Amino acid sequence: PRTPEASELEEARALGPAAPAATGGADVLVMSFRGWTTHVAFEFLLGHALRRRGARPRFVVCGGGLPRTELGRPRSEFPQPCAQCRAYVTGMLDAAGLPFVVLDALVDDAEREELSELVAAAEDLDAFEIEGIRPAEHVVRSTLWVTRSGLTGRTLHERLEFREFVESAVIVARGFARLLDRERPKSVVMVSGLFFAESVMTALARERGIPVVTYDFPGRPGTVFVSSGAPASFYEVDALWEARPSKVPTAAERARVEQDIAERTAGSEALWAGFATPGAPPPVAEKTTRLALFTNVSWDTAVALRDIGFDDMFAWLEHVVAWAAGRPDVHLDVRAHPAETRVRGFESADLAVDYLAERFPDVPPNVHLHGPDSAVDSYALIQAATAVLVYTSTIGLEAVLLGRPVLVAADVHYRGKGFTYDVTGPEHLDRLLADPTHLSLSREQHERALAYAHVFFYDSMIELRTLDERWRGKPTFPLSALAELDEDPAIRAVCELALRDAS
């Protein structure tokens, strides 16, 4: 069905209808809540695959009309984003004849208005409850995401976006609770688990003892990460890591990781998609201890609410630069994440270097700020450094693989695995940095990191064969028959988890 001119909807139709729904098959609820094209395409394939396994998938679709979603604000935007979003999602599902329920059928306009009035009258949104949950707890990441700013968290309750997301969460909580009680599915499948609607659904499903399976597209191209525990976007591999009998890599594992990390330093995307930059680090004075610090995109779901000893990433960043200002024997390279500005449509509203420039009108001479558009090579910075500081960035794991001690300041999947310095707060960080030359990475720790990297990059990231992208957000289906879904490792992994407890 794939031709250079075909749209994904045309390709979806060409694949034909889904297999007939089996009588007595396991009911699986699949969230396809917004028109994120590649995610919808993956969920469309899951519907086909579940039907082929005798299950009865049913999709839940937003349909439009919420006060606020990640795709827009229907109350003030014209044309409304809802029409295009709904048409895309339902068009893909209709192409396969897969059944879906729209939120309108669960909560009508009159009830939505009543719920919005309850939110408007609430004196304390954090304490407001409905259907046994507190919606405000489920909307923080979505609020940061739409404002493109991690600093939004500091003034969260002053933001209109936050209040409107709470309204939306209240509406979906009412609708999802009704749907779960009516359908009693064997499991629920969704992307990420961190955006407001998915977070609400997860809480309601688990209250009812219904398993939740989440998936996400990790940085390694052509793979999917699947989880039945923590949200997939956290990329936690604790179960795989703990089940591994040896924390030392085999010769083949070591060779594979070392080859890919070497290619990575040369600009390859073998391990993780990135932004290749060729520039050399600036020179520093002799007898100077060089440290490299790498930021995250502050509003990314992998960063939001992952704080441990600092209020947020910016508090950590400010603390480290203030420390460096009093240490002329140290040179600190601050490398802002290139994705702050380099992904069109997702540019950050708060740039790390701008934040520091405001806090430090005279940037300390031993601190070099490399903005998101800097040409300096991040891997060259790592190799020039005595040690590396990160918040939750994956480059921290790569730095360990390159033989550098790494100080991790927030909650990330490789923290606590025995090969990083796990910072618990400002005082602890100051003690660790008192003499940076004493920071070290033993051979045993490096071996452990190599073994962990193999688990993370290869064992946990599952190959996806039947979905690709022509370019970002333009999915295509590289398969000639639906039977190929049966052999797709990623599709199979999601289906097996979704049907694991089905009788």
Summary of the structure (lengths in Angstrom):
residues: 503
radius of gyration: 23.8
end to end distance: 35.1
largest distance: 75.4
contacts: 1688
relative contact order: 0.13
helix: 44%
strand: 14%
